[in-house]
Amino acid sequence: MILQIEEVSKRFGGMKVLEGVNMHVDEKEVVGLIGPNGAGKTTLFNVITGVFPANSGKILFDGHDITRLKPHRIMNLGIRRSFQGAKTFQDLSVFDNVYYSYHMSYKTSIIERILRLPSALKEENLFKEKAMEILDYVGLIPHKDKLARGLSSGLLRLLAIANTLTTDPKLLLLDEPVTTLSPDKVTMVMDLIMKIRASGTTVLIIEHNMRAIMNYCDRIVVLGYGKKLAEGTAREVQNNPIVVESYLGVTQ
């Protein structure tokens, strides 16, 4: 088990957004997190990554209690996330988007980099090589010199995922990586996610595309009104009457 969430609750003022959520993610799993809008899915991501502190409960990651840690410390332990809408630097090239994602990884000082000292240049070249390796890995080498704003929606999703790989995450949190994409683009992005899982990275996905969730996830957790309604395999979730009534039945 790489992630364990125990009785986690989150309130904003008097509004309960998460209430006693229990779930886990095993190493090298792809787990889907589904539920209607307002169910608390993105808030749960924010709590896991330290953006919002939980009001109660505990979050364990890879043997560490991360419940009260700051976001940068959680990221350094091996959790990385993407955001809704494939957030990228639109006026930078595809290559620069990935290369600049290494800005938190430099060990040389700002002064060393300004003065272009050999140690800084060596580190800069290393990150440029790594950026090219990631672009090759996700299939974006042919587009490396294009501005991000010129990419199709599917390629933008690949770029957003590429940016998350610069920290070699153990756990990747993806927020709606294929929502609104055409079927062929869904396959392209989900195939990349399966490739990432095969390399040893665990993945937790928020997604509204039920076909992608049902076809690709090992397990599915269903939230509703801040509470966990159900979890299980695709077949178990599809046949759960509570889930069908509260969520799947609404969208079919």
N, C-alpha and C positions, 0 to 999 in steps of 0.2 A: 504494500500500500504506500503510495507516494504522497497522497493528499487525504487528510481526514478532517471533516467539518463536524463539530460536535455542538449541538444545541445553539447554533449561532442565531442571534437576533439583532436587528438593526431598526432603530426608530429615527425619524426626522420630526422633531417636535413631538406631537402626540400621535403621529402616524406610524403604525407598524408596517415596515416594508418587508422585513424578514422576521419570521417568528419560529424559533426552535428548529432550525434546519439542520438535519443530519444527513450526511452523504459522504462517500469516499470515492477515490479514483485510484485504481491499481496501476502499477508501473507498466508502461507500454500499452495502455488501453487508449481507445478513442471513446470518450463518453459524451453523449449529447445531453444538453440541458435545454428543455423546452417548456413552454407555457405561454399563455396569452399575454398580450401587452399589459404591463403593470404587475406581472407576477413576481418581480424581484430578481430576475435573472442577471441583469447588468449590475444591479446593486450588489449581488453576491460576488461578481467578478471584482467590483471595487473594494469590497471588504477583504477578499482573498489577497489582493495586491496592495493593501494598505492605504488606498485612497481615502476610504472611510473606515474609521475604527468600529469594530463590533461593539454593541452595547453590552452583550453578554455572549457566553460560549467560548469555544476554543477552536483554533485552526492549527493543524500540525502539517508540516511539509517536510518530507524526507528526514524525519526524525527531529525536526526543529519546531518549537512553538513560535509561530510567526504572528500570533494574534495582535500583538502591540508593536510590531516592527514598522519602521518607516518604509515607504515604497522602494527606495534605492537599495535598502538592505535586503528586502524580499527579492528584488530583481537579481541581486548579487548571489543569492542562494540558488537561483536557477528557475525562477518563474518569469515568464514574459507574456505580454498580451497584445492583441490587436484591438482595434476599435471599430465601431460601426462606421460604414461609409468609406472604408479603405483610405484612412487618413495618410496622406503623403505630402511632401513639399512639391507642389504643383509646378513651380517655376525652376526646379532643379532637374537635371537629367536623371534617368533611371540609375545610372552608376553612382552619381553623387548622393542620391537618396540613401543608398545602402552604405556607401563609404562614410557619410557623415553620421550614420547610426553608431559608428564606433567612437564617437566623441567622448563617451564616458569611460572608454577602455584605455585611454592613453596613460602610460606610466611616466612619460617625460613631462616636464613642467611647461606651462604656457611660455615662459621666457625661453626655454630651450627650443620650442617650436617657432617662436617669433624670430629667433636668431639663426634658425635653420641649422642647428648643430647636428653633427653626424648621428648622434643617438636618436634625435627626433626624426631625422630623415629616414633612418632605418625603420623606425616604428611606423612612420607614415607609409612607407612602401609595403610593409607587412600588411597593414590594414587595406591598402589598395588591392593587394593580391587576394586577401580574404574576401573582399567585396566581389571581385571577379569570380571567385569560386562559388559564392552564394548565387550570383546571377546565373552561372552555368547550371547550378543545381536546380534552380527553379524554372529554367528555360527562358531567361530574359536576355541572354547575351545578344541576340539580334536587335534588341531594342535599347541597348545600354546607353546610347548617345541621344535618345529621344527625350524630350521634356515629359515629365510625368503627366502633364495636362493633355498630352496628345495620345495617351494610351486608351485602349478600349476598357470597358468596365471590368472584363475578365482579367486583363493583364494588370490593371490597377490592384485587383485583389491579390494577384501573385506578388506584386511589388510590396504590398502591405505585409504579406507573410514573410517575404525576403527580409524586410527590415527587422522582424522579430528574431531572426536566426543569428544575428550578429553577436548575441551573448551566449550562444550555445545552450539554449534553455533545456532544462530537464522536463519542465511542464510548460506547455503552450496553451494559453487561453485565447480562443478565437471567437470574436463577437460578430455573428452573422457574416461569415466569410462567403456564402453563396446566395444570400437573399437577393432577389430580383434578377439574378443571372439567368440567361437562357440555358436550356438543358445541356448543350455541348460545353458551355463555359462552366457549368456546375461540375460536370465530369472532370474537366481539366483541373479545377481547383481541388476537388476532393481527391483526385489521384495524387496530387502533390501532398496533401495532408496524409494520405496513406504511406507515401514515400518517407515523409518525415517520421511517422510512427515506426516504420520499418528500420529507421536508423537509430531508434532507441528513445525517441522523445515521446512523452505522454501528452495527450491532447484532450482538452475539454472544450466543447463547442456549444455556443448559443446559436440556435438556428431556427428559422421558421419554415424552411424548405423541408417538408416532412419526408419527401422521397429520399433526399440526401441523408437525413438523419436515420431513417429506417434501413437504408441500404448499406451504410458505411459504419455506423457506430456499434461498438461491442455491447454497450449498455446505454440506457436512456434514463435520465432523472426528470421528473415532471414537477414543476412548481406551479402553484396557483394561490394568489392572494398572500404571497410571502411564505407559504407552507409547502412542504414536500407532499405531493399527492400520491406519487407512486414512483417506482423504479423497477427496471428489469430489462430483458431483451426486447427487441422490436416487437416480436410476437406477443410477449406478455403485456407490454404497454398498449398495443393496439386492441387487445382483448380485455383491458381493464375497464369496467363500466364507469368508474369515477372519472377516468381520463377521457373516455369517449364523450361523456356528458358535459364535462367542464371545458374541454379543449378540442380534441380531435373532431368531435361531432359538429362543432361550430364551423370548422374550416373545410369540411368535406362537402 
